[in-house]
Amino acid sequence: MSHDDRTADLGFARVDIDRAHRTGDPEVVYGAGKTPEQVLEILATLHERHPGRAVLATRLSDEAMAAVGTLSGATLHPVARAATVGELPTARGTVAVVSAGTSDAPVAAEAALSAQVHGAGVDVIRDVGVSGLHRVLGERDRIEAADCLIVVAGMEGALPSVVGGLTGVPLVAVPTSIGYGASFGGLAALLAMLNSCAPGVTVVNIDNGYGAGVFAARVARNAAPR
């Protein structure tokens, strides 16, 4: 392995080891399309260069998950299809991850873990979809207590509009690919969220719990007393 102050060249990848200095957060390994050996080597390199805080790998296959499990200090997160190596940072601020249904759990778990790795505390509010509005109304106190919200939903993607109409807490919506044929793999939920009547709703890509987690953690960190 060769490296300078900003990059570690592994031959198959040039790992951005300066990202934490530039942005406050280290590079994250996107596991899809990588071999287990590649995921393992990149993650080990990141952990070596950031020994004081957790590093994250997402979208892991079963084989990659097993390989990462051999690393000292690794923690596997099967629902999120992710793994961390090292200790989570001290939490600053709170992100509430609000999900519509049990089928949305993998994306919600990825969002929650990503927020924790990026330095926020997390409150997970599960299974409060719009088919039973009393469920989300019953969680208004927890929703209002957060510094930022991640709202995860598939099907018609209505939950972020409902939550956005109940509170002024900053909100990032995550459409999931859950739903029957006319959901078009999450496109219906994505378009519904982009066309939300509730002001202040921001939207990430389909199933992008990671992107939502990073955004929400940064909002929460900056909202919390320093």
N, C-alpha and C positions, 0 to 999 in steps of 0.2 A: 504494500500500500504506500503510495506517495501522497503527500499533502503539503499545502501551504497554510497560511493563516485563515483562509476562507473556504477551502475545498479539500476533501479527502477523495483521491482518485482510486477507486477500487477496480478499475479496468472496465467493468460493465456499467458503472455508475460513478458520477462525480457528486459526492455528498456535500450538501451545503452546510458546513459547520459554523458559518458566520451568521446564520439566520437569527439565532437567539440574540446576538448582539445588535442586529439591525431592527428587529421587530419585537423583541421580548419573548419570543417563542421559538423553540428549536424546530427543525424540519421534522415532518411526519412521514412515515413510510406508507405509501399506498400499495397494498399487497397484491391487488388484482393484476394479473399478467406477469408477475414475478415468480421465479422458482422459490421453493422453500429456502434453498441455500442463499439466494440473493437477499431475500427478506432478512434472514438471520444475520448475514454479514453487514448489511446496512444498519440494522437495528443495533448490533453490537458496537459498530463504529460510533453511532450517535450517542449511545450510552457511555462509551469511553470518553467522549468529548463533553458530555453533560452529566457528570456523575452526581450532581447535587439535586437533580429533578428527573421526573419520569419522562421517558420518550415513548412514542406511540406508533403502533403499526395497525392499519385498518384494512378491512376487506380481505381477511385472511382465509385461505382454504384450510380444510382440516389438516392437510399435510404441513402447511406453513405454521399453523397453530401448534402442532406437535413439535416442530423444529424449534420454534421460539421458546417453548416450554422448557427446553434444555438449558437456556441461559440462566445464570445466577441472577436472582432478583426479579425474574419475570413473573407477571401475573396475567393469567388468561381470562378473557371476558367473552365467553362463548356466545351469549345472546347478541352482543354487539359485533361479533365476528372480528374481534380486535385483541391486542395484547399490549401491555405496558411493561417497561423495564425501569426500575428505580422507584423512588418515593414520590407520591403526588405532592405538588407544591402546597404551601399553606393557602387555604382558601381565602379569597377576598371578594366580598359581594356574593349574591345568590342568584342563580339561574333556576327558574322553574321550568321543567320539561313536561308539557301537557300533551298527552297522546289520546287519540280518539278511541282506539280499540286495541285488543290484544294482538291482532295481526300486524299492527304498526310497531310492535315491540323492538325488532332489530334496529330499525332506524332511530327510534327514541333512545335506545340504549347506546348507540353510537354517538348520538348528540350529547347525552348526559356524560359519557366517559370523556368525550372531547372537551367539554366544558371544564371538567375536573382537571384534566391534564393541562389545560391552559389557565388554571389558577382560580377558578370560581368554585364556590360551594353550590351544590345541586339539591333541589327538591323535586322529586319525581311524582307526578300526578297522573295516574294511569286510568284508561278506560272511561273517559268522560265525553264520549262522542255525542253528536247532536240528536241521535235517535232517542236519547233520554236526557233532556235539557236540565232536569233537576240535579243531575250528577255534577255538571260543571258549575251550576249555580251554588251548589253546596261547598265548592272549593274556592269561593271568591276571596276569603281571607288569605289563603296561601298564595293565590295568584297576585293579590295586591301587595303582599310582603316581598315579592321578588324585585330584583333590580333589572332583570331582563327575562323575557319569556321566549321559550321555543315551543311552538304549537305544531304537532305532527298529526297529519290526517291523510287518509286515502279516500277512495270512493269519490264523492263530489267535493271533498275538501272544504266543507263549510265551517269547521270548528274555528279556524283563525278569525273569521269574520265575527263569529259569536263572541269569542274572547276579546277581540279588539273593540267590540261595542260595549264591553263591560268594564274596561280598565284603560288607563293611559300609560301603563307600563310598556316600555319599548318591547316590540314583538317581532320575532322572525318566524315565518311560517315554512314548514317543510312538507311538500307534497310527497306521498309515497305511492309506489306502484301497485298498491293493493286495490282490487276492485274487479268487477266483471268486465266483459269485453269492451263496452263503450267507455270505460275508464281509460282505454288506450295506454295501459302501462303507466298511469300517473299523469298523463297529459291533461285529462279533465280536471283533476285536482289542482295542477299547476296553473291552468288558465283561470280557474275559479279564484285562486288565491291572488293572482296578479290583478284580477278585476274586482277585488274586495271593495265593498262599500265602506268598510271600517277604515278610517284614516290611520296612517302610521304603520301599516302592515308591510314589512319587507319580506321578500321571498327568495329562497335558495332553490337550487335545482332538485329534480326528482330524486328522492332517497338520499339527499346529501346531508345526513345528520352531522357529519364532520364539519362541513362549512358553517352550519348553523351553530354548532358548539363553539367554534373559534370566535365567531362574531359575538355571540351572547356573552362569552366569558370576558371578552375585551370590554364590552359595555359594562358588565357587572364590576369588573376590576376598577374601572374608572369612576363608577358611581359610588363605590365604597370609600369610607374615610381612609386616608392614607396614613 
